[in-house]
């Protein structure tokens, strides 16, 4: 049985985005802690989706935005 990367990404997307956003907001630096958490969630969601698209589809169009 092979690993279903797309299924893993889709299943864990919200949890990964939430943890990544909180980590940025609380641990990374002042520039991130000053930003509203909701704004970070939006930015991280776009970054996560773009990176996932590169990995799954080898398409850099979203990451180059």
PDB file with SEQRES, HELIX, SHEET and CRYST1 records, atoms N, CA, C and O in Angstrom:
SEQRES   1 A   65  UNK UNK UNK UNK UNK UNK UNK UNK UNK UNK UNK UNK UNK          
SEQRES   2 A   65  UNK UNK UNK UNK UNK UNK UNK UNK UNK UNK UNK UNK UNK          
SEQRES   3 A   65  UNK UNK UNK UNK UNK UNK UNK UNK UNK UNK UNK UNK UNK          
SEQRES   4 A   65  UNK UNK UNK UNK UNK UNK UNK UNK UNK UNK UNK UNK UNK          
SEQRES   5 A   65  UNK UNK UNK UNK UNK UNK UNK UNK UNK UNK UNK UNK UNK          
HELIX    1 AA1 UNK A    5  UNK A   23  1                                  19    
HELIX    2 AA2 UNK A   24  UNK A   28  3                                   5    
HELIX    3 AA3 UNK A   30  UNK A   33  1                                   4    
HELIX    4 AA4 UNK A   37  UNK A   57  1                                  21    
CRYST1    1.000    1.000    1.000  90.00  90.00  90.00 P 1           1          
ATOM      1  N   UNK A   1       0.850  -1.175   0.000  1.00  0.00           N  
ATOM      2  CA  UNK A   1       0.000   0.000   0.000  1.00  0.00           C  
ATOM      3  C   UNK A   1       0.897   1.240   0.000  1.00  0.00           C  
ATOM      4  O   UNK A   1       1.845   1.327   0.781  1.00  0.00           O  
ATOM      5  N   UNK A   2       0.597   2.181  -0.865  1.00  0.00           N  
ATOM      6  CA  UNK A   2       1.388   3.405  -0.938  1.00  0.00           C  
ATOM      7  C   UNK A   2       0.765   4.496  -0.048  1.00  0.00           C  
ATOM      8  O   UNK A   2      -0.414   4.452   0.305  1.00  0.00           O  
ATOM      9  N   UNK A   3       1.587   5.440   0.282  1.00  0.00           N  
ATOM     10  CA  UNK A   3       1.150   6.558   1.121  1.00  0.00           C  
ATOM     11  C   UNK A   3       0.337   7.536   0.284  1.00  0.00           C  
ATOM     12  O   UNK A   3       0.763   7.920  -0.805  1.00  0.00           O  
ATOM     13  N   UNK A   4      -0.809   7.935   0.772  1.00  0.00           N  
ATOM     14  CA  UNK A   4      -1.691   8.875   0.088  1.00  0.00           C  
ATOM     15  C   UNK A   4      -1.377  10.289   0.577  1.00  0.00           C  
ATOM     16  O   UNK A   4      -1.994  10.782   1.521  1.00  0.00           O  
ATOM     17  N   UNK A   5      -0.411  10.932  -0.078  1.00  0.00           N  
ATOM     18  CA  UNK A   5       0.029  12.262   0.341  1.00  0.00           C  
ATOM     19  C   UNK A   5      -1.093  13.284   0.229  1.00  0.00           C  
ATOM     20  O   UNK A   5      -1.291  14.076   1.151  1.00  0.00           O  
ATOM     21  N   UNK A   6      -1.815  13.285  -0.853  1.00  0.00           N  
ATOM     22  CA  UNK A   6      -2.909  14.240  -1.016  1.00  0.00           C  
ATOM     23  C   UNK A   6      -3.977  14.035   0.057  1.00  0.00           C  
ATOM     24  O   UNK A   6      -4.503  15.006   0.601  1.00  0.00           O  
ATOM     25  N   UNK A   7      -4.293  12.802   0.357  1.00  0.00           N  
ATOM     26  CA  UNK A   7      -5.252  12.527   1.418  1.00  0.00           C  
ATOM     27  C   UNK A   7      -4.752  13.023   2.767  1.00  0.00           C  
ATOM     28  O   UNK A   7      -5.517  13.588   3.549  1.00  0.00           O  
ATOM     29  N   UNK A   8      -3.467  12.810   3.040  1.00  0.00           N  
ATOM     30  CA  UNK A   8      -2.860  13.286   4.286  1.00  0.00           C  
ATOM     31  C   UNK A   8      -2.940  14.803   4.377  1.00  0.00           C  
ATOM     32  O   UNK A   8      -3.322  15.348   5.412  1.00  0.00           O  
ATOM     33  N   UNK A   9      -2.582  15.481   3.298  1.00  0.00           N  
ATOM     34  CA  UNK A   9      -2.622  16.948   3.270  1.00  0.00           C  
ATOM     35  C   UNK A   9      -4.041  17.441   3.521  1.00  0.00           C  
ATOM     36  O   UNK A   9      -4.263  18.321   4.352  1.00  0.00           O  
ATOM     37  N   UNK A  10      -4.989  16.876   2.805  1.00  0.00           N  
ATOM     38  CA  UNK A  10      -6.380  17.313   2.954  1.00  0.00           C  
ATOM     39  C   UNK A  10      -6.921  17.023   4.350  1.00  0.00           C  
ATOM     40  O   UNK A  10      -7.645  17.841   4.918  1.00  0.00           O  
ATOM     41  N   UNK A  11      -6.578  15.879   4.897  1.00  0.00           N  
ATOM     42  CA  UNK A  11      -7.077  15.481   6.209  1.00  0.00           C  
ATOM     43  C   UNK A  11      -6.495  16.334   7.338  1.00  0.00           C  
ATOM     44  O   UNK A  11      -7.186  16.626   8.314  1.00  0.00           O  
ATOM     45  N   UNK A  12      -5.239  16.731   7.209  1.00  0.00           N  
ATOM     46  CA  UNK A  12      -4.540  17.421   8.288  1.00  0.00           C  
ATOM     47  C   UNK A  12      -4.363  18.923   8.073  1.00  0.00           C  
ATOM     48  O   UNK A  12      -3.756  19.596   8.906  1.00  0.00           O  
ATOM     49  N   UNK A  13      -4.876  19.450   6.983  1.00  0.00           N  
ATOM     50  CA  UNK A  13      -4.658  20.844   6.612  1.00  0.00           C  
ATOM     51  C   UNK A  13      -5.017  21.822   7.720  1.00  0.00           C  
ATOM     52  O   UNK A  13      -4.193  22.665   8.078  1.00  0.00           O  
ATOM     53  N   UNK A  14      -6.194  21.738   8.261  1.00  0.00           N  
ATOM     54  CA  UNK A  14      -6.627  22.732   9.252  1.00  0.00           C  
ATOM     55  C   UNK A  14      -5.791  22.653  10.521  1.00  0.00           C  
ATOM     56  O   UNK A  14      -5.451  23.683  11.103  1.00  0.00           O  
ATOM     57  N   UNK A  15      -5.461  21.450  10.954  1.00  0.00           N  
ATOM     58  CA  UNK A  15      -4.648  21.293  12.162  1.00  0.00           C  
ATOM     59  C   UNK A  15      -3.225  21.824  11.940  1.00  0.00           C  
ATOM     60  O   UNK A  15      -2.666  22.473  12.824  1.00  0.00           O  
ATOM     61  N   UNK A  16      -2.644  21.557  10.786  1.00  0.00           N  
ATOM     62  CA  UNK A  16      -1.301  22.059  10.477  1.00  0.00           C  
ATOM     63  C   UNK A  16      -1.303  23.579  10.418  1.00  0.00           C  
ATOM     64  O   UNK A  16      -0.432  24.224  11.002  1.00  0.00           O  
ATOM     65  N   UNK A  17      -2.268  24.153   9.721  1.00  0.00           N  
ATOM     66  CA  UNK A  17      -2.358  25.614   9.604  1.00  0.00           C  
ATOM     67  C   UNK A  17      -2.531  26.250  10.979  1.00  0.00           C  
ATOM     68  O   UNK A  17      -1.892  27.259  11.278  1.00  0.00           O  
ATOM     69  N   UNK A  18      -3.380  25.677  11.810  1.00  0.00           N  
ATOM     70  CA  UNK A  18      -3.615  26.230  13.145  1.00  0.00           C  
ATOM     71  C   UNK A  18      -2.326  26.208  13.981  1.00  0.00           C  
ATOM     72  O   UNK A  18      -1.956  27.213  14.589  1.00  0.00           O  
ATOM     73  N   UNK A  19      -1.659  25.065  14.003  1.00  0.00           N  
ATOM     74  CA  UNK A  19      -0.437  24.953  14.804  1.00  0.00           C  
ATOM     75  C   UNK A  19       0.672  25.860  14.275  1.00  0.00           C  
ATOM     76  O   UNK A  19       1.384  26.490  15.056  1.00  0.00           O  
ATOM     77  N   UNK A  20       0.818  25.927  12.975  1.00  0.00           N  
ATOM     78  CA  UNK A  20       1.829  26.777  12.347  1.00  0.00           C  
ATOM     79  C   UNK A  20       1.553  28.240  12.684  1.00  0.00           C  
ATOM     80  O   UNK A  20       2.476  28.978  13.030  1.00  0.00           O  
ATOM     81  N   UNK A  21       0.310  28.662  12.589  1.00  0.00           N  
ATOM     82  CA  UNK A  21      -0.066  30.055  12.874  1.00  0.00           C  
ATOM     83  C   UNK A  21       0.202  30.413  14.331  1.00  0.00           C  
ATOM     84  O   UNK A  21       0.747  31.478  14.621  1.00  0.00           O  
ATOM     85  N   UNK A  22      -0.175  29.534  15.240  1.00  0.00           N  
ATOM     86  CA  UNK A  22       0.057  29.785  16.660  1.00  0.00           C  
ATOM     87  C   UNK A  22       1.550  29.843  16.952  1.00  0.00           C  
ATOM     88  O   UNK A  22       2.004  30.684  17.728  1.00  0.00           O  
ATOM     89  N   UNK A  23       2.309  28.953  16.333  1.00  0.00           N  
ATOM     90  CA  UNK A  23       3.762  28.952  16.521  1.00  0.00           C  
ATOM     91  C   UNK A  23       4.359  30.278  16.062  1.00  0.00           C  
ATOM     92  O   UNK A  23       5.178  30.865  16.770  1.00  0.00           O  
ATOM     93  N   UNK A  24       3.966  30.750  14.904  1.00  0.00           N  
ATOM     94  CA  UNK A  24       4.451  32.045  14.422  1.00  0.00           C  
ATOM     95  C   UNK A  24       4.077  33.155  15.392  1.00  0.00           C  
ATOM     96  O   UNK A  24       4.895  34.014  15.721  1.00  0.00           O  
ATOM     97  N   UNK A  25       2.845  33.126  15.839  1.00  0.00           N  
ATOM     98  CA  UNK A  25       2.315  34.198  16.688  1.00  0.00           C  
ATOM     99  C   UNK A  25       2.978  34.237  18.068  1.00  0.00           C  
ATOM    100  O   UNK A  25       3.118  35.309  18.657  1.00  0.00           O  
ATOM    101  N   UNK A  26       3.381  33.090  18.580  1.00  0.00           N  
ATOM    102  CA  UNK A  26       3.869  33.044  19.966  1.00  0.00           C  
ATOM    103  C   UNK A  26       5.361  32.794  20.103  1.00  0.00           C  
ATOM    104  O   UNK A  26       5.940  33.139  21.133  1.00  0.00           O  
ATOM    105  N   UNK A  27       6.005  32.204  19.097  1.00  0.00           N  
ATOM    106  CA  UNK A  27       7.381  31.758  19.285  1.00  0.00           C  
ATOM    107  C   UNK A  27       8.412  32.353  18.334  1.00  0.00           C  
ATOM    108  O   UNK A  27       9.603  32.328  18.641  1.00  0.00           O  
ATOM    109  N   UNK A  28       7.998  32.880  17.206  1.00  0.00           N  
ATOM    110  CA  UNK A  28       8.970  33.202  16.160  1.00  0.00           C  
ATOM    111  C   UNK A  28       9.577  34.584  16.298  1.00  0.00           C  
ATOM    112  O   UNK A  28      10.788  34.738  16.143  1.00  0.00           O  
ATOM    113  N   UNK A  29       8.788  35.570  16.578  1.00  0.00           N  
ATOM    114  CA  UNK A  29       9.367  36.897  16.686  1.00  0.00           C  
ATOM    115  C   UNK A  29       8.322  37.971  16.813  1.00  0.00           C  
ATOM    116  O   UNK A  29       7.127  37.744  16.629  1.00  0.00           O  
ATOM    117  N   UNK A  30       8.810  39.144  17.132  1.00  0.00           N  
ATOM    118  CA  UNK A  30       7.929  40.281  17.394  1.00  0.00           C  
ATOM    119  C   UNK A  30       7.087  40.654  16.175  1.00  0.00           C  
ATOM    120  O   UNK A  30       5.923  41.032  16.314  1.00  0.00           O  
ATOM    121  N   UNK A  31       7.673  40.550  14.983  1.00  0.00           N  
ATOM    122  CA  UNK A  31       6.931  40.927  13.777  1.00  0.00           C  
ATOM    123  C   UNK A  31       5.683  40.070  13.593  1.00  0.00           C  
ATOM    124  O   UNK A  31       4.679  40.535  13.054  1.00  0.00           O  
ATOM    125  N   UNK A  32       5.749  38.817  14.042  1.00  0.00           N  
ATOM    126  CA  UNK A  32       4.581  37.936  13.943  1.00  0.00           C  
ATOM    127  C   UNK A  32       3.651  38.080  15.140  1.00  0.00           C  
ATOM    128  O   UNK A  32       2.433  37.990  14.984  1.00  0.00           O  
ATOM    129  N   UNK A  33       4.188  38.297  16.301  1.00  0.00           N  
ATOM    130  CA  UNK A  33       3.330  38.417  17.489  1.00  0.00           C  
ATOM    131  C   UNK A  33       2.480  39.673  17.446  1.00  0.00           C  
ATOM    132  O   UNK A  33       1.431  39.727  18.088  1.00  0.00           O  
ATOM    133  N   UNK A  34       2.906  40.675  16.710  1.00  0.00           N  
ATOM    134  CA  UNK A  34       2.129  41.916  16.581  1.00  0.00           C  
ATOM    135  C   UNK A  34       0.972  41.780  15.590  1.00  0.00           C  
ATOM    136  O   UNK A  34       0.030  42.572  15.633  1.00  0.00           O  
ATOM    137  N   UNK A  35       1.031  40.801  14.713  1.00  0.00           N  
ATOM    138  CA  UNK A  35      -0.026  40.609  13.725  1.00  0.00           C  
ATOM    139  C   UNK A  35      -1.193  39.855  14.355  1.00  0.00           C  
ATOM    140  O   UNK A  35      -0.975  38.962  15.174  1.00  0.00           O  
ATOM    141  N   UNK A  36      -2.410  40.191  13.994  1.00  0.00           N  
ATOM    142  CA  UNK A  36      -3.563  39.436  14.508  1.00  0.00           C  
ATOM    143  C   UNK A  36      -3.471  37.973  14.084  1.00  0.00           C  
ATOM    144  O   UNK A  36      -3.068  37.669  12.962  1.00  0.00           O  
ATOM    145  N   UNK A  37      -3.843  37.082  14.979  1.00  0.00           N  
ATOM    146  CA  UNK A  37      -3.778  35.654  14.688  1.00  0.00           C  
ATOM    147  C   UNK A  37      -4.604  35.304  13.453  1.00  0.00           C  
ATOM    148  O   UNK A  37      -4.196  34.459  12.656  1.00  0.00           O  
ATOM    149  N   UNK A  38      -5.750  35.937  13.290  1.00  0.00           N  
ATOM    150  CA  UNK A  38      -6.602  35.652  12.132  1.00  0.00           C  
ATOM    151  C   UNK A  38      -5.883  35.992  10.824  1.00  0.00           C  
ATOM    152  O   UNK A  38      -6.056  35.300   9.820  1.00  0.00           O  
ATOM    153  N   UNK A  39      -5.082  37.050  10.838  1.00  0.00           N  
ATOM    154  CA  UNK A  39      -4.319  37.434   9.652  1.00  0.00           C  
ATOM    155  C   UNK A  39      -3.246  36.383   9.356  1.00  0.00           C  
ATOM    156  O   UNK A  39      -3.026  36.016   8.202  1.00  0.00           O  
ATOM    157  N   UNK A  40      -2.589  35.908  10.404  1.00  0.00           N  
ATOM    158  CA  UNK A  40      -1.578  34.863  10.224  1.00  0.00           C  
ATOM    159  C   UNK A  40      -2.204  33.584   9.678  1.00  0.00           C  
ATOM    160  O   UNK A  40      -1.616  32.916   8.827  1.00  0.00           O  
ATOM    161  N   UNK A  41      -3.376  33.248  10.160  1.00  0.00           N  
ATOM    162  CA  UNK A  41      -4.063  32.050   9.662  1.00  0.00           C  
ATOM    163  C   UNK A  41      -4.291  32.172   8.155  1.00  0.00           C  
ATOM    164  O   UNK A  41      -4.088  31.209   7.416  1.00  0.00           O  
ATOM    165  N   UNK A  42      -4.706  33.336   7.706  1.00  0.00           N  
ATOM    166  CA  UNK A  42      -4.914  33.548   6.273  1.00  0.00           C  
ATOM    167  C   UNK A  42      -3.622  33.417   5.481  1.00  0.00           C  
ATOM    168  O   UNK A  42      -3.596  32.771   4.434  1.00  0.00           O  
ATOM    169  N   UNK A  43      -2.557  34.023   5.975  1.00  0.00           N  
ATOM    170  CA  UNK A  43      -1.257  33.959   5.300  1.00  0.00           C  
ATOM    171  C   UNK A  43      -0.718  32.536   5.292  1.00  0.00           C  
ATOM    172  O   UNK A  43      -0.235  32.056   4.266  1.00  0.00           O  
ATOM    173  N   UNK A  44      -0.798  31.869   6.423  1.00  0.00           N  
ATOM    174  CA  UNK A  44      -0.293  30.496   6.526  1.00  0.00           C  
ATOM    175  C   UNK A  44      -1.110  29.556   5.655  1.00  0.00           C  
ATOM    176  O   UNK A  44      -0.552  28.648   5.039  1.00  0.00           O  
ATOM    177  N   UNK A  45      -2.411  29.755   5.592  1.00  0.00           N  
ATOM    178  CA  UNK A  45      -3.260  28.923   4.738  1.00  0.00           C  
ATOM    179  C   UNK A  45      -2.821  29.042   3.285  1.00  0.00           C  
ATOM    180  O   UNK A  45      -2.698  28.036   2.587  1.00  0.00           O  
ATOM    181  N   UNK A  46      -2.585  30.261   2.829  1.00  0.00           N  
ATOM    182  CA  UNK A  46      -2.132  30.454   1.449  1.00  0.00           C  
ATOM    183  C   UNK A  46      -0.773  29.802   1.221  1.00  0.00           C  
ATOM    184  O   UNK A  46      -0.555  29.164   0.191  1.00  0.00           O  
ATOM    185  N   UNK A  47       0.147  29.958   2.182  1.00  0.00           N  
ATOM    186  CA  UNK A  47       1.474  29.359   2.056  1.00  0.00           C  
ATOM    187  C   UNK A  47       1.389  27.836   2.058  1.00  0.00           C  
ATOM    188  O   UNK A  47       2.047  27.175   1.255  1.00  0.00           O  
ATOM    189  N   UNK A  48       0.585  27.281   2.951  1.00  0.00           N  
ATOM    190  CA  UNK A  48       0.426  25.827   3.024  1.00  0.00           C  
ATOM    191  C   UNK A  48      -0.145  25.280   1.720  1.00  0.00           C  
ATOM    192  O   UNK A  48       0.358  24.297   1.174  1.00  0.00           O  
ATOM    193  N   UNK A  49      -1.194  25.923   1.230  1.00  0.00           N  
ATOM    194  CA  UNK A  49      -1.821  25.453  -0.003  1.00  0.00           C  
ATOM    195  C   UNK A  49      -0.860  25.551  -1.185  1.00  0.00           C  
ATOM    196  O   UNK A  49      -0.809  24.651  -2.022  1.00  0.00           O  
ATOM    197  N   UNK A  50      -0.106  26.631  -1.253  1.00  0.00           N  
ATOM    198  CA  UNK A  50       0.853  26.811  -2.349  1.00  0.00           C  
ATOM    199  C   UNK A  50       1.953  25.755  -2.286  1.00  0.00           C  
ATOM    200  O   UNK A  50       2.301  25.159  -3.305  1.00  0.00           O  
ATOM    201  N   UNK A  51       2.493  25.525  -1.107  1.00  0.00           N  
ATOM    202  CA  UNK A  51       3.532  24.504  -0.958  1.00  0.00           C  
ATOM    203  C   UNK A  51       2.990  23.117  -1.280  1.00  0.00           C  
ATOM    204  O   UNK A  51       3.662  22.316  -1.929  1.00  0.00           O  
ATOM    205  N   UNK A  52       1.784  22.838  -0.828  1.00  0.00           N  
ATOM    206  CA  UNK A  52       1.175  21.541  -1.114  1.00  0.00           C  
ATOM    207  C   UNK A  52       0.996  21.346  -2.612  1.00  0.00           C  
ATOM    208  O   UNK A  52       1.204  20.248  -3.127  1.00  0.00           O  
ATOM    209  N   UNK A  53       0.612  22.399  -3.305  1.00  0.00           N  
ATOM    210  CA  UNK A  53       0.393  22.313  -4.750  1.00  0.00           C  
ATOM    211  C   UNK A  53       1.697  22.007  -5.475  1.00  0.00           C  
ATOM    212  O   UNK A  53       1.709  21.262  -6.455  1.00  0.00           O  
ATOM    213  N   UNK A  54       2.803  22.587  -4.987  1.00  0.00           N  
ATOM    214  CA  UNK A  54       4.111  22.282  -5.574  1.00  0.00           C  
ATOM    215  C   UNK A  54       4.441  20.812  -5.373  1.00  0.00           C  
ATOM    216  O   UNK A  54       4.857  20.125  -6.306  1.00  0.00           O  
ATOM    217  N   UNK A  55       4.253  20.337  -4.152  1.00  0.00           N  
ATOM    218  CA  UNK A  55       4.616  18.956  -3.824  1.00  0.00           C  
ATOM    219  C   UNK A  55       3.747  17.949  -4.585  1.00  0.00           C  
ATOM    220  O   UNK A  55       4.259  16.966  -5.120  1.00  0.00           O  
ATOM    221  N   UNK A  56       2.463  18.190  -4.629  1.00  0.00           N  
ATOM    222  CA  UNK A  56       1.537  17.218  -5.225  1.00  0.00           C  
ATOM    223  C   UNK A  56       1.498  17.313  -6.749  1.00  0.00           C  
ATOM    224  O   UNK A  56       1.435  16.292  -7.435  1.00  0.00           O  
ATOM    225  N   UNK A  57       1.536  18.548  -7.285  1.00  0.00           N  
ATOM    226  CA  UNK A  57       1.320  18.742  -8.718  1.00  0.00           C  
ATOM    227  C   UNK A  57       2.542  19.264  -9.477  1.00  0.00           C  
ATOM    228  O   UNK A  57       2.496  19.416 -10.697  1.00  0.00           O  
ATOM    229  N   UNK A  58       3.642  19.541  -8.750  1.00  0.00           N  
ATOM    230  CA  UNK A  58       4.841  20.118  -9.358  1.00  0.00           C  
ATOM    231  C   UNK A  58       4.510  21.403 -10.118  1.00  0.00           C  
ATOM    232  O   UNK A  58       5.056  21.670 -11.188  1.00  0.00           O  
ATOM    233  N   UNK A  59       3.615  22.181  -9.547  1.00  0.00           N  
ATOM    234  CA  UNK A  59       3.157  23.427 -10.157  1.00  0.00           C  
ATOM    235  C   UNK A  59       3.502  24.575  -9.212  1.00  0.00           C  
ATOM    236  O   UNK A  59       2.983  24.652  -8.098  1.00  0.00           O  
ATOM    237  N   UNK A  60       4.381  25.463  -9.667  1.00  0.00           N  
ATOM    238  CA  UNK A  60       4.867  26.557  -8.840  1.00  0.00           C  
ATOM    239  C   UNK A  60       4.041  27.840  -8.999  1.00  0.00           C  
ATOM    240  O   UNK A  60       4.381  28.861  -8.402  1.00  0.00           O  
ATOM    241  N   UNK A  61       2.987  27.805  -9.775  1.00  0.00           N  
ATOM    242  CA  UNK A  61       2.238  29.032 -10.052  1.00  0.00           C  
ATOM    243  C   UNK A  61       1.657  29.671  -8.803  1.00  0.00           C  
ATOM    244  O   UNK A  61       1.616  30.897  -8.700  1.00  0.00           O  
ATOM    245  N   UNK A  62       1.205  28.860  -7.851  1.00  0.00           N  
ATOM    246  CA  UNK A  62       0.636  29.415  -6.620  1.00  0.00           C  
ATOM    247  C   UNK A  62       1.709  29.950  -5.681  1.00  0.00           C  
ATOM    248  O   UNK A  62       1.497  30.951  -4.998  1.00  0.00           O  
ATOM    249  N   UNK A  63       2.851  29.290  -5.646  1.00  0.00           N  
ATOM    250  CA  UNK A  63       3.913  29.708  -4.734  1.00  0.00           C  
ATOM    251  C   UNK A  63       4.604  30.975  -5.249  1.00  0.00           C  
ATOM    252  O   UNK A  63       5.217  31.706  -4.471  1.00  0.00           O  
ATOM    253  N   UNK A  64       4.510  31.231  -6.538  1.00  0.00           N  
ATOM    254  CA  UNK A  64       5.155  32.411  -7.129  1.00  0.00           C  
ATOM    255  C   UNK A  64       4.306  33.667  -7.051  1.00  0.00           C  
ATOM    256  O   UNK A  64       4.715  34.715  -7.552  1.00  0.00           O  
ATOM    257  N   UNK A  65       3.155  33.589  -6.445  1.00  0.00           N  
ATOM    258  CA  UNK A  65       2.274  34.765  -6.347  1.00  0.00           C  
ATOM    259  C   UNK A  65       2.866  35.819  -5.455  1.00  0.00           C  
ATOM    260  O   UNK A  65       2.261  36.873  -5.259  1.00  0.00           O  
TER     261      UNK A  65                                                      
END                                                                             
